[in-house]
Amino acid sequence: MIRIPCPFCGTRDHSEFSYGGDATVIYPPLDAAATDWIEAVFQRDNIDGVQFESWQHLHGCRMWIIVERDTCTHEILSVRPADDAIARALTIASAHPGGPA
């Protein structure tokens, strides 16, 4: 069983999450050639080791997160919000837990 530490809800069982795929894939523009889309969607490396994955906390806060996970051991090395603006807001909030002075 994998336990994922959601930055919003705390550690939860992986069954609360929906796997979103490789978080390092850069998708082409909507009007790109079909070959570009085939490459982005279907041509993937099967990583044996550490990779970045996107997960949605579907049965919790519903937020998307990026999980750095070892595919051999399932050890989770880091977790962060998928949206950079939310990640910055959480960093600021944790630096000032009492709010504005």
DSSP file (Angstrom, degrees, kcal/mol; ACC not computed):
  #  RESIDUE AA STRUCTURE BP1 BP2  ACC     N-H-->O    O-->H-N    N-H-->O    O-->H-N    TCO  KAPPA ALPHA  PHI   PSI    X-CA   Y-CA   Z-CA
    1    1 A M              0   0    0      0, 0.0     2,-0.5     0, 0.0    12,-0.0   0.000 360.0 360.0 360.0 135.7    0.0    0.0    0.0
    2    2 A I        -     0   0    0     73,-0.0    12,-2.4     2,-0.0     2,-0.5  -0.848 360.0-157.3 -99.1 133.1    1.3    3.5   -0.9
    3    3 A R  E     -A   13   0A   0     -2,-0.5    10,-0.2    10,-0.2    73,-0.1  -0.959   9.9-159.3-109.8 122.2    0.6    6.3    1.6
    4    4 A I  E     -A   12   0A   0      8,-2.9     8,-2.5    -2,-0.5     2,-1.3  -0.890  13.6-137.9-107.2 123.8    0.8    9.7   -0.1
    5    5 A P  E     -A   11   0A   0      0, 0.0     6,-0.3     0, 0.0     8,-0.0  -0.650  20.6-155.0 -81.5  94.7    1.4   12.8    2.0
    6    6 A C  E  >  -A   10   0A   0      4,-1.8     4,-2.1    -2,-1.3    73,-0.0  -0.525  11.8-140.6 -67.9 129.6   -1.1   15.3    0.5
    7    7 A P  T  4 S+     0   0    0      0, 0.0    -1,-0.2     0, 0.0     4,-0.1   0.661 101.2  38.6 -66.7 -13.3    0.2   18.9    1.2
    8    8 A F  T  4 S+     0   0    0      2,-0.2    -2,-0.0    55,-0.1     0, 0.0   0.782 130.1  22.0-103.2 -35.9   -3.4   20.0    1.9
    9    9 A C  T  4 S-     0   0    0      1,-0.3     2,-0.1     3,-0.0     0, 0.0   0.541 101.0-118.6-113.8 -11.8   -5.0   17.0    3.8
   10   10 A G  E  <  -A    6   0A   0     -4,-2.1    -4,-1.8     2,-0.0    -1,-0.3  -0.455  62.9 -16.2  94.7-175.3   -2.1   15.1    5.3
   11   11 A T  E    S+A    5   0A   0     -6,-0.3     2,-0.3    -2,-0.1    -8,-0.0  -0.436  70.4 170.1 -71.4 131.0   -1.0   11.5    4.6
   12   12 A R  E     -A    4   0A   0     -8,-2.5    -8,-2.9    -2,-0.2     2,-0.1  -0.923  39.2 -90.4-137.5 160.0   -3.7    9.4    2.9
   13   13 A D  E >   -A    3   0A   0     -2,-0.3     3,-2.1   -10,-0.2   -10,-0.2  -0.418  38.3-118.6 -68.1 146.1   -4.0    5.9    1.3
   14   14 A H  G >  S+     0   0    0    -12,-2.4     3,-1.8     1,-0.3    -1,-0.1   0.710 107.6  76.6 -62.4 -18.8   -3.3    5.9   -2.4
   15   15 A S  G 3  S+     0   0    0      1,-0.3    -1,-0.3   -13,-0.2   -12,-0.1   0.683  87.0  61.2 -66.7 -15.8   -6.8    4.7   -3.1
   16   16 A E  G <  S+     0   0    0     -3,-2.1    43,-2.7    42,-0.1    -1,-0.3   0.591 100.5  70.7 -80.6 -10.6   -8.0    8.3   -2.4
   17   17 A F  S <  S-     0   0    0     -3,-1.8     2,-0.5    40,-0.2    40,-0.2  -0.689  70.4-141.3-110.1 157.3   -6.0    9.5   -5.4
   18   18 A S  E     -B   56   0B   0     38,-2.5    38,-2.5    -2,-0.2     2,-0.3  -0.982  26.9-123.4-116.5 127.6   -6.2    9.1   -9.1
   19   19 A Y  E     -B   55   0B   0     -2,-0.5    36,-0.3    36,-0.2    34,-0.0  -0.513  24.3-174.8 -72.7 130.8   -3.0    8.7  -11.1
   20   20 A G  E     -     0   0B   0     34,-3.7    35,-0.2     1,-0.3     2,-0.2   0.488  37.7-117.5-106.7  -5.3   -2.5   11.3  -13.7
   21   21 A G  E     -B   54   0B   0     33,-0.7    33,-3.0     3,-0.0    -1,-0.3  -0.515  61.2  -6.4 105.4-172.8    0.7   10.1  -15.4
   22   22 A D  E >   -B   53   0B   0     31,-0.2     3,-0.9    -2,-0.2    31,-0.3  -0.438  53.1-155.8 -64.2 121.5    4.2   11.3  -15.9
   23   23 A A  T 3  S+     0   0    0     29,-2.4    30,-0.2    -2,-0.3    -1,-0.2   0.537  86.3  64.7 -80.3  -5.6    4.5   14.8  -14.7
   24   24 A T  T 3  S+     0   0    0     28,-0.5     2,-0.2     2,-0.1    -1,-0.2   0.530  73.1 112.3 -94.6  -5.6    7.4   15.7  -16.9
   25   25 A V    <   -     0   0    0     -3,-0.9     2,-0.7     1,-0.1    15,-0.0  -0.491  55.2-153.2 -70.8 130.8    5.6   15.3  -20.2
   26   26 A I        -     0   0    0     -2,-0.2    -2,-0.1     0, 0.0    -1,-0.1  -0.926  14.5-144.1-105.3 115.1    5.1   18.6  -22.1
   27   27 A Y        -     0   0    0     -2,-0.7     3,-0.1     1,-0.1    10,-0.1  -0.510  15.5-117.9 -80.8 145.6    2.0   18.4  -24.3
   28   28 A P        -     0   0    0      0, 0.0    -1,-0.1     0, 0.0     4,-0.0  -0.251  42.8 -79.3 -73.7 167.5    2.0   20.1  -27.7
   29   29 A P    >   -     0   0    0      0, 0.0     3,-2.2     0, 0.0     8,-0.0  -0.269  46.4-106.5 -61.7 156.5   -0.4   22.9  -28.5
   30   30 A L  T 3  S+     0   0    0      1,-0.3     7,-0.1    -3,-0.1     0, 0.0   0.803 120.2  51.3 -57.3 -31.3   -4.0   21.8  -29.4
   31   31 A D  T 3  S+     0   0    0      2,-0.0    -1,-0.3     3,-0.0     3,-0.1   0.272  85.1 123.8 -92.3  13.4   -3.4   22.5  -33.1
   32   32 A A  S <  S-     0   0    0     -3,-2.2     5,-0.0     1,-0.1     0, 0.0  -0.219  73.1 -82.6 -69.0 162.9   -0.1   20.5  -33.3
   33   33 A A    >>  -     0   0    0      1,-0.1     4,-1.6     3,-0.0     3,-0.7  -0.273  36.6-115.0 -64.4 151.7    0.3   17.7  -35.8
   34   34 A A  H 3> S+     0   0    0      1,-0.3     4,-2.7     2,-0.2     5,-0.2   0.846 115.9  59.9 -57.2 -36.0   -1.1   14.3  -34.9
   35   35 A T  H 3> S+     0   0    0      1,-0.2     4,-2.1     2,-0.2    -1,-0.3   0.865 102.7  52.0 -63.6 -34.9    2.5   12.9  -34.8
   36   36 A D  H <> S+     0   0    0     -3,-0.7     4,-2.1     2,-0.2    -1,-0.2   0.905 111.7  46.4 -65.7 -41.2    3.4   15.3  -32.1
   37   37 A W  H  X S+     0   0    0     -4,-1.6     4,-2.7     2,-0.2     5,-0.4   0.892 110.3  52.6 -68.5 -39.8    0.4   14.2  -30.0
   38   38 A I  H  X>S+     0   0    0     -4,-2.7     4,-2.4     1,-0.2     5,-1.0   0.924 110.6  48.7 -60.8 -43.3    1.1   10.5  -30.6
   39   39 A E  H  X5S+     0   0    0     -4,-2.1     4,-0.8    -5,-0.2    -2,-0.2   0.925 115.2  43.8 -61.3 -45.9    4.6   11.1  -29.4
   40   40 A A  H  <5S+     0   0    0     -4,-2.1    -2,-0.2     1,-0.1    -1,-0.2   0.869 123.2  34.2 -69.8 -38.0    3.5   13.0  -26.2
   41   41 A V  H  <5S+     0   0    0     -4,-2.7    -2,-0.2    -5,-0.1    -3,-0.2   0.881 131.0  21.4 -88.5 -40.2    0.6   10.6  -25.3
   42   42 A F  H  <5S+     0   0    0     -4,-2.4     2,-1.3    -5,-0.4    -3,-0.2   0.728 101.4  78.2-107.5 -24.4    1.8    7.1  -26.3
   43   43 A Q     << +     0   0    0     -5,-1.0     2,-0.3    -4,-0.8    -1,-0.1  -0.694  63.6 151.5 -93.7  91.1    5.6    7.1  -26.5
   44   44 A R        -     0   0    0     -2,-1.3     2,-0.3    -3,-0.1    -4,-0.0  -0.884  45.1-120.7-122.2 149.9    6.7    6.9  -22.9
   45   45 A D        -     0   0    0     -2,-0.3     2,-1.1     1,-0.0    -2,-0.0  -0.668  21.5-132.9 -81.3 142.7    9.7    5.5  -21.1
   46   46 A N        -     0   0    0     -2,-0.3     2,-0.2     2,-0.0    -1,-0.0  -0.796  32.5-147.2 -94.7  92.1    9.0    2.9  -18.5
   47   47 A I        -     0   0    0     -2,-1.1     2,-0.8     1,-0.1     4,-0.1  -0.401  15.7-161.6 -72.7 130.2   11.2    4.3  -15.8
   48   48 A D  S    S+     0   0    0     -2,-0.2     2,-0.3     2,-0.1    -1,-0.1  -0.815  72.0  11.6-107.8  86.6   12.9    1.9  -13.4
   49   49 A G  S    S+     0   0    0     -2,-0.8    22,-3.2    20,-0.1     2,-0.3  -0.997 112.5   5.6 145.8-147.4   13.7    4.3  -10.5
   50   50 A V  E     + C   0  70B   0     -2,-0.3     2,-0.3    20,-0.3    20,-0.2  -0.547  63.5 160.0 -80.5 131.6   12.7    7.8   -9.5
   51   51 A Q  E     - C   0  69B   0     18,-2.4    18,-2.7    -2,-0.3     2,-0.5  -0.968  39.2-116.6-143.8 161.0   10.1    9.6  -11.5
   52   52 A F  E     - C   0  68B   0     -2,-0.3   -29,-2.4    16,-0.2   -28,-0.5  -0.877  36.2-176.6 -99.8 129.0    7.8   12.6  -11.1
   53   53 A E  E     -BC  22  67B   0     14,-2.9    14,-3.2    -2,-0.5     2,-0.4  -0.926  22.4-131.9-126.4 148.3    4.1   11.7  -11.3
   54   54 A S  E     +BC  21  66B   0    -33,-3.0   -34,-3.7    -2,-0.3   -33,-0.7  -0.857  28.6 177.0 -98.8 137.2    0.9   13.7  -11.2
   55   55 A W  E     -BC  19  65B   0     10,-2.4    10,-3.1    -2,-0.4     2,-0.5  -0.981  20.3-144.5-135.5 145.9   -1.9   12.6   -8.9
   56   56 A Q  E     -BC  18  64B   0    -38,-2.5   -38,-2.5    -2,-0.3     2,-2.4  -0.960  17.7-133.8-112.3 130.6   -5.3   14.1   -8.1
   57   57 A H    > > +     0   0    0      6,-2.6     5,-2.6    -2,-0.5     3,-1.4  -0.510  39.0 169.5 -79.6  75.6   -6.6   13.8   -4.5
   58   58 A L  T 3 5S+     0   0    0     -2,-2.4    -1,-0.2     1,-0.3   -41,-0.2   0.842  70.7  41.0 -62.0 -40.5  -10.0   12.7   -5.9
   59   59 A H  T 3 5S+     0   0    0    -43,-2.7    -1,-0.3    -3,-0.2     2,-0.1  -0.152 125.1  31.6-103.7  38.1  -11.6   11.6   -2.6
   60   60 A G  T < 5S-     0   0    0     -3,-1.4    -2,-0.1   -44,-0.1   -43,-0.0  -0.303 130.2 -16.0-150.8-121.8  -10.2   14.5   -0.6
   61   61 A C  T   5S-     0   0    0     -2,-0.1    -3,-0.1     2,-0.1     3,-0.1   0.586  76.1-132.8 -77.4 -10.6   -9.3   18.1   -1.5
   62   62 A R      < +     0   0    0     -5,-2.6    -4,-0.2     1,-0.2     2,-0.1   0.525  56.8 143.0  70.6   9.0   -9.4   17.3   -5.2
   63   63 A M        -     0   0    0     -6,-0.2    -6,-2.6    -7,-0.1     2,-0.4  -0.474  52.2-121.1 -79.5 150.8   -6.1   19.1   -5.8
   64   64 A W  E     -C   56   0B   0     -8,-0.2    18,-2.4    -2,-0.1    19,-0.5  -0.754  34.3-175.6 -88.5 137.2   -3.5   18.0   -8.2
   65   65 A I  E     -CD  55  81B   0    -10,-3.1   -10,-2.4    -2,-0.4     2,-0.6  -0.914  25.3-128.5-130.9 158.1   -0.1   17.2   -6.8
   66   66 A I  E     -CD  54  80B   0     14,-3.4    14,-1.9    -2,-0.3     2,-0.5  -0.946  25.9-164.9-107.3 122.5    3.3   16.2   -8.1
   67   67 A V  E     -CD  53  79B   0    -14,-3.2   -14,-2.9    -2,-0.6     2,-0.7  -0.930  13.1-151.2-111.8 126.2    4.8   13.1   -6.4
   68   68 A E  E     +CD  52  78B   0     10,-2.9     9,-3.1    -2,-0.5    10,-1.2  -0.876  34.3 171.1 -93.9 113.3    8.4   12.2   -6.7
   69   69 A R  E     -CD  51  76B   0    -18,-2.7   -18,-2.4    -2,-0.7     2,-0.7  -0.959  39.5-128.8-133.8 141.7    8.4    8.4   -6.4
   70   70 A D  E  >  -C   50   0B   0      5,-2.6     4,-2.6    -2,-0.4   -20,-0.3  -0.801  18.5-156.0 -85.2 117.5   10.8    5.5   -6.7
   71   71 A T  T  4 S+     0   0    0    -22,-3.2    -1,-0.1    -2,-0.7   -21,-0.1   0.662  89.7  53.7 -72.4 -14.7    9.0    3.0   -9.0
   72   72 A C  T  4 S+     0   0    0      3,-0.1    -1,-0.2     1,-0.1   -22,-0.0   0.890 127.1  16.4 -83.0 -42.8   11.1    0.1   -7.6
   73   73 A T  T  4 S-     0   0    0      2,-0.1    -2,-0.2   -24,-0.0     3,-0.1   0.573  92.3-129.6-106.5 -13.2   10.4    0.6   -3.9
   74   74 A H     <  +     0   0    0     -4,-2.6     2,-0.2     1,-0.3    -3,-0.1   0.566  52.9 156.6  67.0  12.3    7.4    2.9   -4.1
   75   75 A E        -     0   0    0     -5,-0.3    -5,-2.6   -73,-0.1     2,-0.6  -0.493  39.8-136.5 -66.7 133.5    9.2    5.2   -1.7
   76   76 A I  E     +D   69   0B   0     -7,-0.2    -7,-0.2    -2,-0.2     3,-0.1  -0.847  23.3 179.9 -95.8 121.1    7.8    8.8   -1.9
   77   77 A L  E     -     0   0B   0     -9,-3.1     2,-0.3    -2,-0.6    -8,-0.2   0.791  63.5  -7.3 -93.4 -32.7   10.7   11.3   -1.9
   78   78 A S  E     -D   68   0B   0    -10,-1.2   -10,-2.9     2,-0.0     2,-0.3  -0.986  52.2-161.2-160.5 157.2    8.7   14.5   -2.2
   79   79 A V  E     +D   67   0B   0     -2,-0.3   -12,-0.2   -12,-0.2   -14,-0.0  -0.994  17.8 163.1-142.2 137.1    5.3   15.9   -2.8
   80   80 A R  E     -D   66   0B   0    -14,-1.9   -14,-3.4    -2,-0.3     4,-0.1  -0.982  45.1 -86.8-148.1 157.7    4.2   19.4   -3.9
   81   81 A P  E     -D   65   0B   0      0, 0.0   -16,-0.3     0, 0.0     6,-0.1  -0.381  32.2-134.2 -61.7 144.8    1.2   21.1   -5.4
   82   82 A A  S    S+     0   0    0    -18,-2.4     2,-0.6   -27,-0.1   -17,-0.2   0.817  90.4  74.5 -70.1 -30.9    1.0   20.9   -9.2
   83   83 A D  S  > S-     0   0    0    -19,-0.5     4,-2.1     1,-0.1     3,-0.3  -0.754  73.7-151.2 -88.3 121.2    0.1   24.5   -9.5
   84   84 A D  H  > S+     0   0    0     -2,-0.6     4,-2.4     1,-0.2     5,-0.2   0.839  94.8  56.3 -61.8 -34.9    3.2   26.8   -8.8
   85   85 A A  H  > S+     0   0    0      2,-0.2     4,-2.1     1,-0.2    -1,-0.2   0.895 109.0  46.4 -65.7 -39.1    1.0   29.6   -7.5
   86   86 A I  H  > S+     0   0    0     -3,-0.3     4,-2.4     2,-0.2    -2,-0.2   0.894 110.5  53.5 -68.6 -39.1   -0.5   27.4   -4.8
   87   87 A A  H  X S+     0   0    0     -4,-2.1     4,-2.0     2,-0.2    -2,-0.2   0.917 109.9  47.8 -60.3 -43.5    2.9   26.0   -3.9
   88   88 A R  H  X S+     0   0    0     -4,-2.4     4,-2.5     1,-0.2    -2,-0.2   0.912 110.6  51.7 -64.1 -42.0    4.2   29.6   -3.4
   89   89 A A  H  X S+     0   0    0     -4,-2.1     4,-2.6     1,-0.2    -2,-0.2   0.899 109.8  49.0 -62.3 -40.7    1.1   30.4   -1.3
   90   90 A L  H  X S+     0   0    0     -4,-2.4     4,-2.3     2,-0.2    -1,-0.2   0.880 110.3  51.5 -65.8 -37.3    1.7   27.4    0.9
   91   91 A T  H  X S+     0   0    0     -4,-2.0     4,-1.5     2,-0.2    -2,-0.2   0.922 112.3  45.5 -64.7 -44.2    5.4   28.3    1.3
   92   92 A I  H  X S+     0   0    0     -4,-2.5     4,-1.3     1,-0.2    -2,-0.2   0.918 112.8  50.9 -64.8 -43.5    4.4   31.8    2.4
   93   93 A A  H  < S+     0   0    0     -4,-2.6     6,-0.2     1,-0.2    -2,-0.2   0.879 109.7  49.5 -63.1 -38.2    1.7   30.5    4.8
   94   94 A S  H  < S+     0   0    0     -4,-2.3    -1,-0.2     1,-0.2    -2,-0.2   0.799 109.1  52.7 -73.0 -26.4    4.2   28.1    6.4
   95   95 A A  H  < S+     0   0    0     -4,-1.5    -1,-0.2     1,-0.3    -2,-0.2   0.745 120.9  33.2 -76.6 -23.4    6.7   30.9    6.9
   96   96 A H  S >< S+     0   0    0     -4,-1.3     3,-1.9    -3,-0.2    -1,-0.3  -0.615  70.2 168.4-130.1  71.0    4.1   33.1    8.6
   97   97 A P  T 3  S+     0   0    0      0, 0.0    -1,-0.1     0, 0.0    -2,-0.1   0.738  76.3  53.7 -62.9 -23.1    1.8   30.6   10.5
   98   98 A G  T 3  S-     0   0    0      1,-0.3    -4,-0.1    -4,-0.0    -5,-0.1   0.487 108.4-125.6 -88.4  -1.9    0.0   33.4   12.4
   99   99 A G    <   -     0   0    0     -3,-1.9    -1,-0.3    -6,-0.2     2,-0.0  -0.368  59.4 -12.7  85.9-171.8   -0.9   35.4    9.3
  100  100 A P              0   0    0      0, 0.0    -4,-0.0     0, 0.0     0, 0.0  -0.316 360.0 360.0 -64.6 144.0   -0.1   39.0    8.7
  101  101 A A              0   0    0     -2,-0.0    -2,-0.0     0, 0.0    -5,-0.0   0.458 360.0 360.0 -85.7 360.0    1.1   40.9   11.8
